[in-house]
Amino acid sequence: MNFDRSGADALMEITSRPELVFVRGQGSWLEDHEGKRYLDFIQGWAVNCLGHCPEPVVKALQQQAATLLNPSPAFYNEPSMNLARRITSASCFDRVFFANSGAEANEGAIKLARKWGQLKRNGAYKIITMDHSFHGRTLATMSASGKPGWDRIFAPQVDGFPKADLNDLDSVRALVDDQTVAIMLEPVQGEGGVIPATRDFMQGLRALADEHGLLLIVDEVQTGYGRTGKLFAYELSGVEPDIMTLGKGIGAGVPLAALCAREAVSVFAHGDQGGTYNGNPLMTAAGIAVFDTLTAPGFLDSVQARAQQLSEGLWDLSAKWGMGGERGEGLLRALLLGRDEGPAIVDAARNWAPEGMLLNAPRPNLLRFMPALNVTEQDMDTMLARLDEVIAKVRS
Ligand SMILES: *Cc1c(COP(=O)(O)O)cnc(C)c1O
């Protein structure tokens, strides 16, 4: 098919992209410029929680686009108020600030914690974060992240993010000093390789934070919004954080994110925080459609059923091929390959004919699965069967 790719050279080169162009998507399936179909278990990196072009979101966008796009964040608009109320009603938080990306929400969390430190903790500003964590690609969120090498590119870093080890409470305690204001972590490290924080660790962090008067911040950009089978992953550990950030699934494919905080921590003064697109009715109207779909009776039960199906299927593959098992929460799972064949499997799956499959290997020795939360039982079976064939091909 004739397809104009000449504009590819006009895009800034920021990653290596395969030689294909996606033109449409529906549910768990994408279609490229030659009409080839792909079963998508990446979903924009856990962004499209309802699959491609979900009807409730498309409808909400169409309706809102024809009604009111953006009156400016200096005025109230109905969709943003209604979505904020839904989120506070379903969580332990009282206030929401809407942002446009996960990194921006995390920047807001960092600013809010530092502001709180100025007001309540004598100017304390340090936020303890975890080794191998991922919090975004702005300067401060890169500094907060524990990705190897990120302390050197774009040096100097933003100061004040000492790194502890996930699931090692003593390593966190050892870093607490007079200048510490908060502890920040992902309830399940996503980019780090799908490593859940244990229940004990989360409860230990809450107790440690209470003991020293620190804030507990959860970055739920990847784990929030049903991804783990609960609406928010912090519910899995039975602790209530002080600040939570949301992104990815909250917009199901449109740029929407949120900074959520308890009343006592919501200490921004007028002018401290803002942004021209923040809380615009177009994105928050989409967000309402997403929220109402996720919280409809039975939805999270079906996420848990698909998660169990995925987990069992991955254990079977692991046993058959002598791999290291699987781990994760809900529909955020990893297959531990036991060898560095992740990139080869990803390429072979994408190039599979006549239908391809999109998988992700955040580390060479594991595959990460982040399907649509409404993936069908049949599409899950198809993925598992095809993955078996792909592994056979790669191993042969
Ligand atoms: C993806 C991600 C981010 C960054 O979100 P963007 O929308 O890409 O800025 C931050 N934290 C976590 C845990 C993520 O998975």
The ligand as an SDF file (V2000), in Angstrom:
LIG
                    3D

 15 15  0  0  0  0  0  0  0  0999 V2000
    4.8330    6.3460   33.0510 C   0  0  0  0  0  0  0  0  0  0  0  0
    5.1680    6.7100   34.4430 C   0  0  0  0  0  0  0  0  0  0  0  0
    5.4510    8.0510   34.8190 C   0  0  0  0  0  0  0  0  0  0  0  0
    5.5320    9.1520   33.8020 C   0  0  0  0  0  0  0  0  0  0  0  0
    4.2950    9.4430   33.2110 O   0  0  0  0  0  0  0  0  0  0  0  0
    4.2650   10.3290   31.8770 P   0  0  0  0  0  0  0  0  0  0  0  0
    2.8180   10.5110   31.5910 O   0  0  0  0  0  0  0  0  0  0  0  0
    4.9950    9.5340   30.8260 O   0  0  0  0  0  0  0  0  0  0  0  0
    4.9650   11.6000   32.1810 O   0  0  0  0  0  0  0  0  0  0  0  0
    5.6910    8.3170   36.1430 C   0  0  0  0  0  0  0  0  0  0  0  0
    5.6480    7.3430   37.0800 N   0  0  0  0  0  0  0  0  0  0  0  0
    5.3860    6.0610   36.7700 C   0  0  0  0  0  0  0  0  0  0  0  0
    5.3400    5.0450   37.8490 C   0  0  0  0  0  0  0  0  0  0  0  0
    5.1550    5.6980   35.4380 C   0  0  0  0  0  0  0  0  0  0  0  0
    4.9160    4.4200   35.1320 O   0  0  0  0  0  0  0  0  0  0  0  0
  1  2  1  0
  2  3  1  0
  2 14  2  0
  3  4  1  0
  3 10  2  0
  4  5  1  0
  5  6  1  0
  6  7  2  0
  6  8  1  0
  6  9  1  0
 10 11  1  0
 11 12  2  0
 12 13  1  0
 12 14  1  0
 14 15  1  0
M  END
$$$$
